[in-house]
């Protein structure tokens, strides 16, 4: 069974005192976070920064210490089961305007709305953990 490793981030910003989370609309139809495959020689944070810039144009990420979560799941591609591991970080940005290259849409949403829109339950649980940290900042 093939294995894939990616890295991504739950990205938030503050707007008029309200914390909003970035969700991307993927071409396959689901809503999720910035993430992408780790390239040869990259560490996790380098991958996150590169993917974020490529997918959204955001370059001013401020990573929140203490948030590092691993998500593991299986999916099918071309009749083959793939084992995927994704390392997630939490980062703040001041950037509001997104420049999409790979996705069909994006939304900045308060926690409650983001939790309803994010497609997968494991991503929803990750958002909950991130929000608990953001509330303490």
N, C-alpha and C positions, 0 to 999 in steps of 0.2 A: 504494500500500500504506500503510495507516495505521501511524503510529508512536506508541508509548506510552513514557513515562518514569516510572520508579518509584525509590524509595529504600528501603533496608532495612538490617537489622543482624543480625549473628551475635551473640547475647547469651549471656553465660556468667556463672556465679556459682561461688563456692567453698563447698563443704560438707564440713566435717571434713577439710580439706586436699585434697579432690578437686575438680577443675574439672569442672563440668557445663554442657552446652550446651542451650539451649532449642530444641526443635523443635515446630512447630505442625502439627496434622493438618488439612489443608484439606478443604473439603466435596467437592472433586473426587477426594479419596482420597490425594493425595500428602502427604509430610512435607517441610517446608521451614522457612524463617526468616520473621521478621516483615518485611513489606514492603508498600508500597502506592503508589498513584499520587500524583505530585507535583501539588499544587493550585496554581492561579494565584497568583503572588507568593511562593511558598515556595522556600526553598533546600533542598538535600538533607538537612541535619541537622534542619531544622524538620520536614520530612516524616517522617523516621525517628522523631523524638520523638512526633509526633502519632499516627502509625500504631501505635507501640509502646503508647502509652497506650490508644488505641481498641481494639486487638486483645488486649491482655494486662493492662492496668491498671498496667504498670510505668512509673514516672515518675523513677526514680533512676539513669538511665543515666550511666555514666562512660565516655566514648569514649576508646579507646586510640589515641594518636597514631601516624601512619604507616601505618595500615591503611585504604586506600580503593581498592576494586576495582570495575571496571565489568564487568557481565555482559551479553552481547547474545545474543538468541535469537529464534526465530520460533515462533509458535503459531497455531492456527486457532480462530476463533470465528465462529459463524454463517456458515460457508462462506467466510470471508475470512481471508487470511493477515495476521497482525499482526507488525510488527517491534517488539520490546521491548528496552529498555535499562534495566538496574537497577544503581544505585550502592549498593554495600554498605560498611558500616562495621563495626567491632568494638567492642562495649561490654560493660562489666561492670555487674552489678546485685547488690544485696543482697536483692532481693525474691524470695521462693520461691513464694508463693501467686499463681497466675495467675487472672485474671478473664476468661474467654473470652467474646467477643461474636460473632465471625465464623467461628470454627473449631470442629471437632468434638472436639478433644482436644489435649493437649500432653504433652511429656515433657522432664524434665531428665535428660540422659544424659552419662556420661563419653565422651570422644572416640571410643574404639573402637566403642562401641554407637551413638553418634550417626552415625558414618560409615557404619555398616551400615544404619541406618534411613532416612537422608535419601534421597529418591527419585531425584533427578537427578544425573548424574555431574558436571556443572559445579558444582552446589552442594556435592558431596562434595569436589571439588578446592578450592573456596573454604574449606571447613571445615578442610582440611589446612593451608592457608596461615595461617588464623587460629590454629590450634592451635600452629603453630610459633612464632608471636609470643607467645601466652599462656604457653608453656613457659619463655620467657626473662624473663617479668615477675617 
